[in-house]
């Protein structure tokens, strides 16, 4: 793996982490109760829409991370590494927050497809 590919993995992973954090912060500013849905079971049961927004934000972050990874010089392998690292982070968060299971399963199932969608978009745009 050359320097450019290593850099693409680091920047792609960082992009996903940064954008996920920014989206969560914005969601918390718009909907203050979204910051408590993982610790308050009553909110978790009634605020399904907040989980869906969080899920969408992470998937968008993964898509953009796939775009960045590919734009810097990563190929399918580097995007797979980025997606796998994000899945490991999501798994760790799942162990920390636990509920609801459907949210974490959907998030994990969506990470790799979203990262690879970003890869495919850049790949398709660069073909003559």
VMD Tcl script that draws the C-alpha trace (Angstrom):
set ca {
  {0.00 0.00 0.00}
  {1.54 3.29 -1.00}
  {1.36 6.58 0.89}
  {-1.56 7.92 -1.17}
  {-3.71 4.88 -0.41}
  {-2.87 4.99 3.30}
  {-3.73 8.69 3.33}
  {-7.04 7.97 1.58}
  {-8.00 5.50 4.33}
  {-7.06 7.92 7.10}
  {-8.83 10.89 5.52}
  {-11.90 8.83 4.54}
  {-12.25 7.45 8.05}
  {-11.72 10.91 9.54}
  {-14.28 12.41 7.17}
  {-16.93 9.94 8.26}
  {-16.15 10.52 11.94}
  {-16.10 14.30 11.59}
  {-19.28 14.53 9.53}
  {-21.13 12.13 11.83}
  {-20.16 14.30 14.80}
  {-21.16 17.52 13.04}
  {-24.51 16.06 11.98}
  {-25.14 14.80 15.54}
  {-24.30 18.25 16.94}
  {-26.68 19.95 14.48}
  {-29.40 17.44 15.29}
  {-28.84 18.11 18.99}
  {-29.21 21.84 18.41}
  {-32.43 21.38 16.42}
  {-33.87 18.60 18.60}
  {-32.37 18.71 22.11}
  {-34.07 15.45 23.09}
  {-32.00 13.61 20.45}
  {-28.98 13.87 22.74}
  {-30.71 11.76 25.37}
  {-32.33 9.01 23.32}
  {-29.58 6.50 24.08}
  {-29.75 6.99 27.84}
  {-33.48 7.55 28.38}
  {-35.53 4.47 27.48}
  {-38.81 6.44 27.37}
  {-37.38 8.81 24.76}
  {-35.93 5.88 22.82}
  {-39.36 4.27 22.62}
  {-41.17 7.41 21.49}
  {-38.60 9.20 19.28}
  {-38.18 6.74 16.44}
  {-37.87 9.68 14.04}
  {-34.72 10.85 15.84}
  {-33.12 7.45 15.34}
  {-34.04 7.54 11.64}
  {-32.46 11.00 11.29}
  {-29.30 9.75 13.04}
  {-29.21 6.71 10.78}
  {-29.59 8.83 7.65}
  {-26.86 11.21 8.83}
  {-24.39 8.36 9.40}
  {-25.20 6.87 6.00}
  {-24.67 10.25 4.31}
  {-21.37 10.58 6.18}
  {-20.33 7.14 4.93}
  {-21.27 8.05 1.36}
  {-19.22 11.25 1.55}
  {-16.36 9.35 3.20}
  {-16.39 6.92 0.27}
  {-16.28 9.86 -2.14}
  {-13.30 11.38 -0.34}
  {-11.46 8.07 0.01}
  {-11.77 7.45 -3.71}
  {-10.99 11.04 -4.71}
  {-7.71 10.96 -2.77}
  {-6.61 7.79 -4.52}
  {-8.29 4.88 -2.80}
  {-9.83 2.03 -4.71}
  {-12.30 -0.67 -3.66}
  {-9.81 -2.17 -1.18}
  {-9.27 1.13 0.66}
  {-13.02 1.76 0.79}
  {-13.49 -1.72 2.23}
  {-10.91 -0.89 4.93}
  {-12.66 2.40 5.74}
  {-16.07 0.70 5.89}
  {-14.74 -2.09 8.09}
  {-13.16 0.40 10.50}
  {-16.45 2.31 10.73}
  {-18.33 -0.95 11.38}
  {-15.92 -1.68 14.24}
  {-16.58 1.78 15.69}
  {-20.35 1.31 15.34}
  {-20.06 -2.09 17.05}
  {-18.21 -0.50 19.94}
  {-20.88 2.22 20.19}
  {-23.56 -0.46 20.11}
  {-21.96 -2.16 23.12}
  {-21.88 1.20 24.90}
  {-25.44 2.31 24.18}
  {-27.25 -1.04 23.63}
  {-30.79 0.07 22.69}
  {-32.47 -0.06 20.22}
  {-31.16 -3.09 18.38}
  {-32.91 -2.32 15.07}
  {-31.06 1.01 14.85}
  {-27.62 -0.56 15.28}
  {-28.34 -3.44 12.91}
  {-29.54 -1.05 10.17}
  {-26.53 1.18 10.72}
  {-24.08 -1.69 10.39}
  {-25.88 -3.05 7.33}
  {-25.79 0.37 5.66}
  {-22.16 1.37 6.24}
  {-20.45 -0.66 3.50}
  {-23.10 -0.04 0.82}
  {-22.94 3.71 1.47}
  {-19.13 3.78 1.40}
  {-19.11 1.77 -1.83}
  {-21.80 4.00 -3.35}
  {-19.40 6.92 -2.87}
  {-16.68 4.85 -4.53}
  {-18.94 3.95 -7.46}
  {-20.03 7.56 -8.03}
  {-16.44 8.80 -8.28}
  {-15.42 5.78 -10.38}
  {-18.31 6.36 -12.80}
  {-17.56 10.10 -13.06}
  {-13.90 9.49 -13.86}
  {-14.60 7.09 -16.75}
  {-14.62 8.75 -20.18}
}
mol new
graphics top color blue
foreach p $ca { graphics top sphere $p radius 0.5 }
foreach p [lrange $ca 0 end-1] q [lrange $ca 1 end] { graphics top cylinder $p $q radius 0.2 }
display resetview
